[in-house]
């Protein structure tokens, strides 16, 4: 049997045979058999220019780059799954930010004119092609539901003592 080609996105493994790419990459996922995906937008968060309602707020340029990159991963993950690839998504901490919509409101006239940039909420899970309603919640105790528990039961038997979660 041929060796499986594995790609990690957003994190790297201590393995010489696993390939790595950044979240900002435009790589196609069809070249790999297994993809480990971490929707990590920390680079965008660290480059935020301001805050809005207590959340980092991206510049217009960074906002549109993040939206485009998230759409890229949504399409690629969906396509890879449709082609029978194994995609494992690591659901880390939910990171909420504000991004520009491209719309602006103008008030006043002349020298008193004020321009207001319109922003909207965004998060790192927008790059996943699934309807999720995540919320940050940390813990260690997980009770497996009967439905579909076979997918994770062997992992949980082996690693439950050292496992935790950051989102529900």
CNS distance restraints for C-alpha pairs under 8 A (distance, minus, plus):
assign (resid   4 and name CA) (resid  32 and name CA) 7.67 0.50 0.50
assign (resid   4 and name CA) (resid  33 and name CA) 5.79 0.50 0.50
assign (resid   4 and name CA) (resid  34 and name CA) 7.14 0.50 0.50
assign (resid   5 and name CA) (resid  17 and name CA) 7.96 0.50 0.50
assign (resid   5 and name CA) (resid  18 and name CA) 7.15 0.50 0.50
assign (resid   5 and name CA) (resid  31 and name CA) 7.97 0.50 0.50
assign (resid   5 and name CA) (resid  32 and name CA) 5.06 0.50 0.50
assign (resid   5 and name CA) (resid  33 and name CA) 5.24 0.50 0.50
assign (resid   5 and name CA) (resid  34 and name CA) 6.38 0.50 0.50
assign (resid   6 and name CA) (resid  17 and name CA) 7.67 0.50 0.50
assign (resid   6 and name CA) (resid  18 and name CA) 5.17 0.50 0.50
assign (resid   6 and name CA) (resid  19 and name CA) 6.26 0.50 0.50
assign (resid   6 and name CA) (resid  32 and name CA) 5.84 0.50 0.50
assign (resid   6 and name CA) (resid  33 and name CA) 6.13 0.50 0.50
assign (resid   6 and name CA) (resid  34 and name CA) 4.79 0.50 0.50
assign (resid   6 and name CA) (resid  35 and name CA) 5.80 0.50 0.50
assign (resid   6 and name CA) (resid  36 and name CA) 7.65 0.50 0.50
assign (resid   7 and name CA) (resid  18 and name CA) 5.82 0.50 0.50
assign (resid   7 and name CA) (resid  19 and name CA) 4.75 0.50 0.50
assign (resid   7 and name CA) (resid  20 and name CA) 5.59 0.50 0.50
assign (resid   7 and name CA) (resid  21 and name CA) 7.47 0.50 0.50
assign (resid   7 and name CA) (resid  32 and name CA) 6.44 0.50 0.50
assign (resid   7 and name CA) (resid  34 and name CA) 6.41 0.50 0.50
assign (resid   7 and name CA) (resid  35 and name CA) 4.87 0.50 0.50
assign (resid   7 and name CA) (resid  36 and name CA) 6.23 0.50 0.50
assign (resid   8 and name CA) (resid  12 and name CA) 6.07 0.50 0.50
assign (resid   8 and name CA) (resid  13 and name CA) 7.59 0.50 0.50
assign (resid   8 and name CA) (resid  18 and name CA) 7.17 0.50 0.50
assign (resid   8 and name CA) (resid  19 and name CA) 6.23 0.50 0.50
assign (resid   8 and name CA) (resid  20 and name CA) 4.79 0.50 0.50
assign (resid   8 and name CA) (resid  21 and name CA) 6.39 0.50 0.50
assign (resid   8 and name CA) (resid  35 and name CA) 5.84 0.50 0.50
assign (resid   8 and name CA) (resid  36 and name CA) 4.67 0.50 0.50
assign (resid   8 and name CA) (resid  37 and name CA) 5.95 0.50 0.50
assign (resid   8 and name CA) (resid  38 and name CA) 7.94 0.50 0.50
assign (resid   9 and name CA) (resid  20 and name CA) 5.94 0.50 0.50
assign (resid   9 and name CA) (resid  21 and name CA) 5.08 0.50 0.50
assign (resid   9 and name CA) (resid  22 and name CA) 5.63 0.50 0.50
assign (resid   9 and name CA) (resid  23 and name CA) 5.92 0.50 0.50
assign (resid   9 and name CA) (resid  35 and name CA) 7.57 0.50 0.50
assign (resid   9 and name CA) (resid  36 and name CA) 6.23 0.50 0.50
assign (resid   9 and name CA) (resid  37 and name CA) 4.86 0.50 0.50
assign (resid   9 and name CA) (resid  38 and name CA) 5.94 0.50 0.50
assign (resid   9 and name CA) (resid  39 and name CA) 7.95 0.50 0.50
assign (resid  10 and name CA) (resid  20 and name CA) 7.85 0.50 0.50
assign (resid  10 and name CA) (resid  21 and name CA) 6.72 0.50 0.50
assign (resid  10 and name CA) (resid  22 and name CA) 5.21 0.50 0.50
assign (resid  10 and name CA) (resid  23 and name CA) 5.18 0.50 0.50
assign (resid  10 and name CA) (resid  37 and name CA) 6.52 0.50 0.50
assign (resid  10 and name CA) (resid  38 and name CA) 5.05 0.50 0.50
assign (resid  10 and name CA) (resid  39 and name CA) 6.57 0.50 0.50
assign (resid  10 and name CA) (resid  40 and name CA) 5.67 0.50 0.50
assign (resid  11 and name CA) (resid  20 and name CA) 7.21 0.50 0.50
assign (resid  11 and name CA) (resid  21 and name CA) 7.90 0.50 0.50
assign (resid  11 and name CA) (resid  22 and name CA) 7.58 0.50 0.50
assign (resid  11 and name CA) (resid  37 and name CA) 8.00 0.50 0.50
assign (resid  11 and name CA) (resid  38 and name CA) 6.74 0.50 0.50
assign (resid  12 and name CA) (resid  19 and name CA) 7.96 0.50 0.50
assign (resid  12 and name CA) (resid  20 and name CA) 5.82 0.50 0.50
assign (resid  13 and name CA) (resid  18 and name CA) 7.04 0.50 0.50
assign (resid  21 and name CA) (resid  25 and name CA) 6.34 0.50 0.50
assign (resid  23 and name CA) (resid  39 and name CA) 7.19 0.50 0.50
assign (resid  23 and name CA) (resid  40 and name CA) 6.76 0.50 0.50
assign (resid  23 and name CA) (resid  41 and name CA) 7.42 0.50 0.50
assign (resid  23 and name CA) (resid  69 and name CA) 7.72 0.50 0.50
assign (resid  24 and name CA) (resid  69 and name CA) 6.37 0.50 0.50
assign (resid  26 and name CA) (resid  69 and name CA) 7.78 0.50 0.50
assign (resid  26 and name CA) (resid  72 and name CA) 7.20 0.50 0.50
assign (resid  28 and name CA) (resid  76 and name CA) 6.40 0.50 0.50
assign (resid  29 and name CA) (resid  35 and name CA) 7.34 0.50 0.50
assign (resid  29 and name CA) (resid  76 and name CA) 5.99 0.50 0.50
assign (resid  29 and name CA) (resid  77 and name CA) 7.12 0.50 0.50
assign (resid  29 and name CA) (resid  80 and name CA) 6.00 0.50 0.50
assign (resid  30 and name CA) (resid  76 and name CA) 7.99 0.50 0.50
assign (resid  30 and name CA) (resid  79 and name CA) 7.79 0.50 0.50
assign (resid  30 and name CA) (resid  80 and name CA) 5.71 0.50 0.50
assign (resid  30 and name CA) (resid  83 and name CA) 7.70 0.50 0.50
assign (resid  30 and name CA) (resid  85 and name CA) 7.60 0.50 0.50
assign (resid  32 and name CA) (resid  85 and name CA) 7.53 0.50 0.50
assign (resid  33 and name CA) (resid  85 and name CA) 5.38 0.50 0.50
assign (resid  33 and name CA) (resid  86 and name CA) 6.40 0.50 0.50
assign (resid  34 and name CA) (resid  85 and name CA) 6.09 0.50 0.50
assign (resid  34 and name CA) (resid  86 and name CA) 4.81 0.50 0.50
assign (resid  34 and name CA) (resid  87 and name CA) 5.93 0.50 0.50
assign (resid  34 and name CA) (resid  88 and name CA) 7.79 0.50 0.50
assign (resid  35 and name CA) (resid  85 and name CA) 7.71 0.50 0.50
assign (resid  35 and name CA) (resid  86 and name CA) 6.31 0.50 0.50
assign (resid  35 and name CA) (resid  87 and name CA) 4.81 0.50 0.50
assign (resid  35 and name CA) (resid  88 and name CA) 6.19 0.50 0.50
assign (resid  36 and name CA) (resid  87 and name CA) 6.03 0.50 0.50
assign (resid  36 and name CA) (resid  88 and name CA) 4.83 0.50 0.50
assign (resid  36 and name CA) (resid  89 and name CA) 6.01 0.50 0.50
assign (resid  36 and name CA) (resid  90 and name CA) 7.42 0.50 0.50
assign (resid  37 and name CA) (resid  87 and name CA) 7.21 0.50 0.50
assign (resid  37 and name CA) (resid  88 and name CA) 6.06 0.50 0.50
assign (resid  37 and name CA) (resid  89 and name CA) 4.73 0.50 0.50
assign (resid  37 and name CA) (resid  90 and name CA) 6.12 0.50 0.50
assign (resid  38 and name CA) (resid  89 and name CA) 5.95 0.50 0.50
assign (resid  38 and name CA) (resid  90 and name CA) 5.06 0.50 0.50
assign (resid  38 and name CA) (resid  91 and name CA) 6.94 0.50 0.50
assign (resid  38 and name CA) (resid  92 and name CA) 7.36 0.50 0.50
assign (resid  39 and name CA) (resid  89 and name CA) 7.81 0.50 0.50
assign (resid  39 and name CA) (resid  90 and name CA) 7.41 0.50 0.50
assign (resid  39 and name CA) (resid  91 and name CA) 7.46 0.50 0.50
assign (resid  39 and name CA) (resid  92 and name CA) 7.74 0.50 0.50
assign (resid  39 and name CA) (resid 124 and name CA) 5.60 0.50 0.50
assign (resid  39 and name CA) (resid 125 and name CA) 6.43 0.50 0.50
assign (resid  39 and name CA) (resid 127 and name CA) 6.66 0.50 0.50
assign (resid  39 and name CA) (resid 128 and name CA) 7.77 0.50 0.50
assign (resid  40 and name CA) (resid 124 and name CA) 6.44 0.50 0.50
assign (resid  41 and name CA) (resid  45 and name CA) 6.43 0.50 0.50
assign (resid  41 and name CA) (resid  95 and name CA) 7.87 0.50 0.50
assign (resid  41 and name CA) (resid 124 and name CA) 5.97 0.50 0.50
assign (resid  42 and name CA) (resid  46 and name CA) 6.01 0.50 0.50
assign (resid  43 and name CA) (resid  47 and name CA) 6.39 0.50 0.50
assign (resid  44 and name CA) (resid  48 and name CA) 6.39 0.50 0.50
assign (resid  44 and name CA) (resid  58 and name CA) 7.36 0.50 0.50
assign (resid  44 and name CA) (resid  62 and name CA) 7.09 0.50 0.50
assign (resid  44 and name CA) (resid  66 and name CA) 7.52 0.50 0.50
assign (resid  45 and name CA) (resid  56 and name CA) 6.31 0.50 0.50
assign (resid  45 and name CA) (resid  57 and name CA) 7.92 0.50 0.50
assign (resid  45 and name CA) (resid  58 and name CA) 7.47 0.50 0.50
assign (resid  45 and name CA) (resid  97 and name CA) 7.37 0.50 0.50
assign (resid  47 and name CA) (resid  58 and name CA) 7.38 0.50 0.50
assign (resid  48 and name CA) (resid  56 and name CA) 5.70 0.50 0.50
assign (resid  48 and name CA) (resid  57 and name CA) 5.48 0.50 0.50
assign (resid  48 and name CA) (resid  58 and name CA) 4.64 0.50 0.50
assign (resid  48 and name CA) (resid  59 and name CA) 6.77 0.50 0.50
assign (resid  49 and name CA) (resid  56 and name CA) 7.48 0.50 0.50
assign (resid  49 and name CA) (resid  57 and name CA) 6.23 0.50 0.50
assign (resid  49 and name CA) (resid  58 and name CA) 5.85 0.50 0.50
assign (resid  49 and name CA) (resid  59 and name CA) 6.19 0.50 0.50
assign (resid  50 and name CA) (resid  56 and name CA) 5.98 0.50 0.50
assign (resid  50 and name CA) (resid  57 and name CA) 5.17 0.50 0.50
assign (resid  50 and name CA) (resid  58 and name CA) 7.05 0.50 0.50
assign (resid  51 and name CA) (resid  55 and name CA) 5.24 0.50 0.50
assign (resid  51 and name CA) (resid  56 and name CA) 4.45 0.50 0.50
assign (resid  51 and name CA) (resid  57 and name CA) 4.88 0.50 0.50
assign (resid  51 and name CA) (resid  98 and name CA) 7.89 0.50 0.50
assign (resid  52 and name CA) (resid  56 and name CA) 6.42 0.50 0.50
assign (resid  52 and name CA) (resid  57 and name CA) 5.88 0.50 0.50
assign (resid  52 and name CA) (resid  98 and name CA) 6.70 0.50 0.50
assign (resid  55 and name CA) (resid  96 and name CA) 6.83 0.50 0.50
assign (resid  55 and name CA) (resid  97 and name CA) 5.28 0.50 0.50
assign (resid  55 and name CA) (resid  98 and name CA) 6.40 0.50 0.50
assign (resid  56 and name CA) (resid  97 and name CA) 5.22 0.50 0.50
assign (resid  56 and name CA) (resid  98 and name CA) 6.13 0.50 0.50
assign (resid  57 and name CA) (resid  97 and name CA) 5.99 0.50 0.50
assign (resid  57 and name CA) (resid  98 and name CA) 4.53 0.50 0.50
assign (resid  57 and name CA) (resid  99 and name CA) 5.77 0.50 0.50
assign (resid  57 and name CA) (resid 100 and name CA) 7.92 0.50 0.50
assign (resid  58 and name CA) (resid  62 and name CA) 5.79 0.50 0.50
assign (resid  58 and name CA) (resid  63 and name CA) 5.51 0.50 0.50
assign (resid  58 and name CA) (resid  97 and name CA) 7.69 0.50 0.50
assign (resid  58 and name CA) (resid  98 and name CA) 6.39 0.50 0.50
assign (resid  58 and name CA) (resid  99 and name CA) 5.24 0.50 0.50
assign (resid  58 and name CA) (resid 100 and name CA) 6.87 0.50 0.50
assign (resid  59 and name CA) (resid  63 and name CA) 5.89 0.50 0.50
assign (resid  59 and name CA) (resid  99 and name CA) 7.23 0.50 0.50
assign (resid  59 and name CA) (resid 100 and name CA) 6.80 0.50 0.50
assign (resid  60 and name CA) (resid  64 and name CA) 6.34 0.50 0.50
assign (resid  60 and name CA) (resid  99 and name CA) 7.34 0.50 0.50
assign (resid  60 and name CA) (resid 100 and name CA) 5.33 0.50 0.50
assign (resid  60 and name CA) (resid 101 and name CA) 7.87 0.50 0.50
assign (resid  60 and name CA) (resid 102 and name CA) 6.99 0.50 0.50
assign (resid  61 and name CA) (resid  65 and name CA) 6.25 0.50 0.50
assign (resid  62 and name CA) (resid  66 and name CA) 6.03 0.50 0.50
assign (resid  63 and name CA) (resid  67 and name CA) 6.26 0.50 0.50
assign (resid  63 and name CA) (resid  99 and name CA) 5.00 0.50 0.50
assign (resid  63 and name CA) (resid 100 and name CA) 5.61 0.50 0.50
assign (resid  63 and name CA) (resid 101 and name CA) 7.91 0.50 0.50
assign (resid  64 and name CA) (resid  68 and name CA) 6.05 0.50 0.50
assign (resid  64 and name CA) (resid 100 and name CA) 7.54 0.50 0.50
assign (resid  65 and name CA) (resid  69 and name CA) 6.02 0.50 0.50
assign (resid  66 and name CA) (resid  70 and name CA) 6.04 0.50 0.50
assign (resid  67 and name CA) (resid  71 and name CA) 6.19 0.50 0.50
assign (resid  68 and name CA) (resid  72 and name CA) 6.18 0.50 0.50
assign (resid  69 and name CA) (resid  73 and name CA) 6.42 0.50 0.50
assign (resid  69 and name CA) (resid 127 and name CA) 7.71 0.50 0.50
assign (resid  70 and name CA) (resid  74 and name CA) 6.20 0.50 0.50
assign (resid  70 and name CA) (resid 126 and name CA) 6.24 0.50 0.50
assign (resid  70 and name CA) (resid 127 and name CA) 4.14 0.50 0.50
assign (resid  70 and name CA) (resid 128 and name CA) 7.75 0.50 0.50
assign (resid  71 and name CA) (resid  75 and name CA) 6.22 0.50 0.50
assign (resid  71 and name CA) (resid 126 and name CA) 8.00 0.50 0.50
assign (resid  71 and name CA) (resid 127 and name CA) 6.20 0.50 0.50
assign (resid  72 and name CA) (resid  76 and name CA) 6.11 0.50 0.50
assign (resid  72 and name CA) (resid 127 and name CA) 7.78 0.50 0.50
assign (resid  73 and name CA) (resid  77 and name CA) 5.81 0.50 0.50
assign (resid  73 and name CA) (resid 127 and name CA) 5.57 0.50 0.50
assign (resid  73 and name CA) (resid 128 and name CA) 7.05 0.50 0.50
assign (resid  74 and name CA) (resid  78 and name CA) 6.15 0.50 0.50
assign (resid  74 and name CA) (resid 126 and name CA) 7.94 0.50 0.50
assign (resid  74 and name CA) (resid 127 and name CA) 5.18 0.50 0.50
assign (resid  74 and name CA) (resid 128 and name CA) 5.35 0.50 0.50
assign (resid  74 and name CA) (resid 129 and name CA) 4.86 0.50 0.50
assign (resid  75 and name CA) (resid  79 and name CA) 6.03 0.50 0.50
assign (resid  75 and name CA) (resid 129 and name CA) 7.50 0.50 0.50
assign (resid  76 and name CA) (resid  80 and name CA) 5.99 0.50 0.50
assign (resid  77 and name CA) (resid  81 and name CA) 6.13 0.50 0.50
assign (resid  77 and name CA) (resid  87 and name CA) 7.22 0.50 0.50
assign (resid  77 and name CA) (resid 128 and name CA) 7.50 0.50 0.50
assign (resid  77 and name CA) (resid 129 and name CA) 7.06 0.50 0.50
assign (resid  78 and name CA) (resid  82 and name CA) 6.12 0.50 0.50
assign (resid  78 and name CA) (resid 129 and name CA) 6.45 0.50 0.50
assign (resid  79 and name CA) (resid  83 and name CA) 6.24 0.50 0.50
assign (resid  80 and name CA) (resid  84 and name CA) 6.45 0.50 0.50
assign (resid  80 and name CA) (resid  85 and name CA) 5.24 0.50 0.50
assign (resid  80 and name CA) (resid  86 and name CA) 7.74 0.50 0.50
assign (resid  80 and name CA) (resid  87 and name CA) 7.61 0.50 0.50
assign (resid  81 and name CA) (resid  85 and name CA) 5.16 0.50 0.50
assign (resid  81 and name CA) (resid  86 and name CA) 6.69 0.50 0.50
assign (resid  81 and name CA) (resid  87 and name CA) 6.88 0.50 0.50
assign (resid  91 and name CA) (resid 125 and name CA) 7.99 0.50 0.50
assign (resid  91 and name CA) (resid 166 and name CA) 7.82 0.50 0.50
assign (resid  91 and name CA) (resid 167 and name CA) 7.06 0.50 0.50
assign (resid  92 and name CA) (resid 165 and name CA) 7.82 0.50 0.50
assign (resid  92 and name CA) (resid 166 and name CA) 5.95 0.50 0.50
assign (resid  92 and name CA) (resid 167 and name CA) 6.70 0.50 0.50
assign (resid  93 and name CA) (resid 136 and name CA) 6.24 0.50 0.50
assign (resid  93 and name CA) (resid 166 and name CA) 5.18 0.50 0.50
assign (resid  93 and name CA) (resid 167 and name CA) 5.81 0.50 0.50
assign (resid  94 and name CA) (resid 123 and name CA) 6.81 0.50 0.50
assign (resid  94 and name CA) (resid 124 and name CA) 6.50 0.50 0.50
assign (resid  94 and name CA) (resid 125 and name CA) 7.17 0.50 0.50
assign (resid  94 and name CA) (resid 134 and name CA) 7.09 0.50 0.50
assign (resid  94 and name CA) (resid 135 and name CA) 6.60 0.50 0.50
assign (resid  94 and name CA) (resid 136 and name CA) 5.81 0.50 0.50
assign (resid  94 and name CA) (resid 166 and name CA) 7.93 0.50 0.50
assign (resid  94 and name CA) (resid 167 and name CA) 6.68 0.50 0.50
assign (resid  95 and name CA) (resid 123 and name CA) 5.41 0.50 0.50
assign (resid  95 and name CA) (resid 124 and name CA) 5.77 0.50 0.50
assign (resid  96 and name CA) (resid 121 and name CA) 6.87 0.50 0.50
assign (resid  96 and name CA) (resid 122 and name CA) 5.78 0.50 0.50
assign (resid  96 and name CA) (resid 123 and name CA) 4.45 0.50 0.50
assign (resid  96 and name CA) (resid 124 and name CA) 7.09 0.50 0.50
assign (resid  97 and name CA) (resid 121 and name CA) 5.91 0.50 0.50
assign (resid  97 and name CA) (resid 122 and name CA) 5.34 0.50 0.50
assign (resid  97 and name CA) (resid 123 and name CA) 5.95 0.50 0.50
assign (resid  98 and name CA) (resid 119 and name CA) 6.01 0.50 0.50
assign (resid  98 and name CA) (resid 120 and name CA) 5.42 0.50 0.50
assign (resid  98 and name CA) (resid 121 and name CA) 4.68 0.50 0.50
assign (resid  98 and name CA) (resid 122 and name CA) 5.79 0.50 0.50
assign (resid  99 and name CA) (resid 119 and name CA) 5.23 0.50 0.50
assign (resid  99 and name CA) (resid 120 and name CA) 5.53 0.50 0.50
assign (resid  99 and name CA) (resid 121 and name CA) 6.41 0.50 0.50
assign (resid  99 and name CA) (resid 122 and name CA) 6.49 0.50 0.50
assign (resid 100 and name CA) (resid 117 and name CA) 7.15 0.50 0.50
assign (resid 100 and name CA) (resid 118 and name CA) 6.08 0.50 0.50
assign (resid 100 and name CA) (resid 119 and name CA) 4.32 0.50 0.50
assign (resid 100 and name CA) (resid 120 and name CA) 6.45 0.50 0.50
assign (resid 101 and name CA) (resid 118 and name CA) 5.93 0.50 0.50
assign (resid 101 and name CA) (resid 119 and name CA) 5.35 0.50 0.50
assign (resid 101 and name CA) (resid 120 and name CA) 6.51 0.50 0.50
assign (resid 102 and name CA) (resid 117 and name CA) 7.65 0.50 0.50
assign (resid 102 and name CA) (resid 118 and name CA) 7.06 0.50 0.50
assign (resid 103 and name CA) (resid 117 and name CA) 6.41 0.50 0.50
assign (resid 103 and name CA) (resid 118 and name CA) 5.52 0.50 0.50
assign (resid 104 and name CA) (resid 115 and name CA) 6.57 0.50 0.50
assign (resid 104 and name CA) (resid 116 and name CA) 5.51 0.50 0.50
assign (resid 104 and name CA) (resid 117 and name CA) 4.58 0.50 0.50
assign (resid 104 and name CA) (resid 118 and name CA) 5.57 0.50 0.50
assign (resid 105 and name CA) (resid 115 and name CA) 5.75 0.50 0.50
assign (resid 105 and name CA) (resid 116 and name CA) 5.05 0.50 0.50
assign (resid 105 and name CA) (resid 117 and name CA) 6.55 0.50 0.50
assign (resid 105 and name CA) (resid 118 and name CA) 7.32 0.50 0.50
assign (resid 106 and name CA) (resid 113 and name CA) 6.84 0.50 0.50
assign (resid 106 and name CA) (resid 114 and name CA) 5.75 0.50 0.50
assign (resid 106 and name CA) (resid 115 and name CA) 4.71 0.50 0.50
assign (resid 106 and name CA) (resid 116 and name CA) 6.34 0.50 0.50
assign (resid 107 and name CA) (resid 113 and name CA) 5.56 0.50 0.50
assign (resid 107 and name CA) (resid 114 and name CA) 5.24 0.50 0.50
assign (resid 107 and name CA) (resid 115 and name CA) 6.61 0.50 0.50
assign (resid 108 and name CA) (resid 112 and name CA) 5.57 0.50 0.50
assign (resid 108 and name CA) (resid 113 and name CA) 4.21 0.50 0.50
assign (resid 108 and name CA) (resid 114 and name CA) 6.20 0.50 0.50
assign (resid 109 and name CA) (resid 113 and name CA) 4.48 0.50 0.50
assign (resid 109 and name CA) (resid 114 and name CA) 7.97 0.50 0.50
assign (resid 122 and name CA) (resid 126 and name CA) 7.22 0.50 0.50
assign (resid 125 and name CA) (resid 132 and name CA) 7.86 0.50 0.50
assign (resid 134 and name CA) (resid 167 and name CA) 6.36 0.50 0.50
assign (resid 134 and name CA) (resid 168 and name CA) 5.56 0.50 0.50
assign (resid 135 and name CA) (resid 167 and name CA) 5.57 0.50 0.50
assign (resid 135 and name CA) (resid 168 and name CA) 5.56 0.50 0.50
assign (resid 136 and name CA) (resid 166 and name CA) 6.04 0.50 0.50
assign (resid 136 and name CA) (resid 167 and name CA) 4.44 0.50 0.50
assign (resid 136 and name CA) (resid 168 and name CA) 6.45 0.50 0.50
assign (resid 137 and name CA) (resid 165 and name CA) 7.54 0.50 0.50
assign (resid 137 and name CA) (resid 166 and name CA) 5.41 0.50 0.50
assign (resid 137 and name CA) (resid 167 and name CA) 4.85 0.50 0.50
assign (resid 137 and name CA) (resid 168 and name CA) 6.05 0.50 0.50
assign (resid 138 and name CA) (resid 164 and name CA) 7.38 0.50 0.50
assign (resid 138 and name CA) (resid 165 and name CA) 5.53 0.50 0.50
assign (resid 138 and name CA) (resid 166 and name CA) 4.41 0.50 0.50
assign (resid 138 and name CA) (resid 167 and name CA) 6.33 0.50 0.50
assign (resid 139 and name CA) (resid 164 and name CA) 5.70 0.50 0.50
assign (resid 139 and name CA) (resid 165 and name CA) 5.49 0.50 0.50
assign (resid 139 and name CA) (resid 166 and name CA) 6.82 0.50 0.50
assign (resid 140 and name CA) (resid 163 and name CA) 6.36 0.50 0.50
assign (resid 140 and name CA) (resid 164 and name CA) 4.25 0.50 0.50
assign (resid 140 and name CA) (resid 165 and name CA) 6.21 0.50 0.50
assign (resid 141 and name CA) (resid 164 and name CA) 7.42 0.50 0.50
assign (resid 144 and name CA) (resid 149 and name CA) 5.92 0.50 0.50
assign (resid 144 and name CA) (resid 153 and name CA) 7.60 0.50 0.50
assign (resid 145 and name CA) (resid 149 and name CA) 5.89 0.50 0.50
assign (resid 149 and name CA) (resid 153 and name CA) 5.73 0.50 0.50
assign (resid 150 and name CA) (resid 154 and name CA) 7.34 0.50 0.50
assign (resid 152 and name CA) (resid 156 and name CA) 6.08 0.50 0.50
assign (resid 153 and name CA) (resid 157 and name CA) 6.11 0.50 0.50
assign (resid 154 and name CA) (resid 158 and name CA) 6.45 0.50 0.50
assign (resid 155 and name CA) (resid 159 and name CA) 5.95 0.50 0.50
assign (resid 155 and name CA) (resid 160 and name CA) 7.62 0.50 0.50
assign (resid 156 and name CA) (resid 160 and name CA) 4.85 0.50 0.50
assign (resid 159 and name CA) (resid 163 and name CA) 6.08 0.50 0.50
assign (resid 160 and name CA) (resid 164 and name CA) 7.93 0.50 0.50
